Amino acid sequence: MPNKYFEKLKPYLDKNSSFETVLNLIDWDNETLAPIESSEYTSKTVGIISDEYFKSIINDEVKNTLKKLNNEKEFEKLTCIEKSIIKELNKKYDELESIPKEEYVKFKELTSKAVNIWTKAKEKSDFSIFAPILKEILEFNKKFAKYRLKSYTEKYRKDDKKDVVLYDVILNDFEEGFTTKQLDEFFEKIKKELIPVVKKAVKDSEKIDDKFNSLKYDIDKQEKFCNWLAGYLGFDFNKGVIARSAHPFTTSLHNHDVRITNHFYENNLISAIFSVIHETGHALYEMNIGNDITQTIIGTGSSIGIHESQSRFMENQIGKSKTFWKPIYSKLQDTFKEQLQDVSLDDFIKVINKSAVNITRTEADELTYSFHIIIRYELEKMLFSDEITIEDLPKIWNKKYEEYLGIKPKNDGEGVLQDIHWACGNFGYFPSYALGNAIAAQIFSHMKSIMPIDEYLENGNLTPIVEYLREHIHKYGKMKKTNEFLEEMMNEKLDVKYYIDYLKEKYN
Ligand code: ZN
């Protein structure tokens, strides 16, 4: 018999999920097709819908019903899926309830406007255009984190209260259970182990001739090949679309409408190829969410870190291997006969795995990637502890790039303005990328020990690989957390050693 309290919540949950879908759709439109002047006006609509979204959850009826369901006896009567939904709803409720509604709506309007301001600032390579609105966004983020500091400490940090910092609150939003202290250790290990490897690998890579990559490649042809490649990996075009945007990303409305974007450069062939493999990794995750939980609060990826592990796994562990390209390289050569006829598969593989310091995070190789993240992580920590202000960002950004990677951005466009995340209000997001890399390496190490991955790839048969991920990760949505997935798969928690070993082996 269905639980009467849970039944009472259902219409609220459905309404909330529908408003979320609408907001995601507007976001998608803003970043793909909406004209430049629209956001100033559409942000009003976003504000009104955000207000409805807020009210659909934060009201007395939901509050009282949740209270009933949080009673242990009542909670135990629920099904497994219902329990997960209530846990997630509690988290969302606490987060939203702590913020005054007017501030929440204002923040949503602000970030909706900020994306276009960031785009203009980036085009003009002028941080001063973006700085004022970024300052407002940061202030909101800090304020919201402060509202929740106490409840966060009570819920997650009972045993180490004295170590809690404001930045922990937002980190926990993206990676539940992970703290600044843990991430400091995680990144220190990476720095210590990989800095010497980076220097050697970059030097060795200088000999690799990658001239073919910067020849001229017709963009429509690139797009056609990339879309074919997405399908080859398992992207289902009946449940998804691929568009163009300034910054490739994935949006999911539900498991039957998953959207990804790609970005093309006439003089860089491999950029779009690896963007589409990456985003397809995200898309497969969302498409494989179980039908039993779709359009519920748990019907999406578990965390950003797990999401990134799925995209990175496809992009790097799978997409950069020779066995992956063996059955399909000739198709790429046929698409670009003139440019690639003299480039052998081996040469192509060398180039896609070349280590070179790049000023742009999304173009970085696997080895230097984490340093892009470390820089952002250190800057965000400083912003949240008031060590620096928004105005200091470009200077410190450039200094850190010189210190860790030995390069300096030519301007703000390729420097501090390169990522969209802060414009979207997403502080605390970047560390998840590094966690995703580490999780991907750990999963790959495990999968290699239980199935003939290379044999599957050589035969052009990706199904068993995707099927394994679906069965052990994708279908669960938010029902499990990072360490639960890993422990159930391989009896271990997240361990950065797999990632470090993988990179050392690859680049030494
Ligand atoms: Zn990604």
Boltz pocket constraint, residues with backbone or C-beta under 6 A from the ligand:
constraints:
  - pocket:
      binder: B
      contacts: [[A, 278], [A, 282], [A, 307], [A, 308], [A, 311]]
      max_distance: 6.0
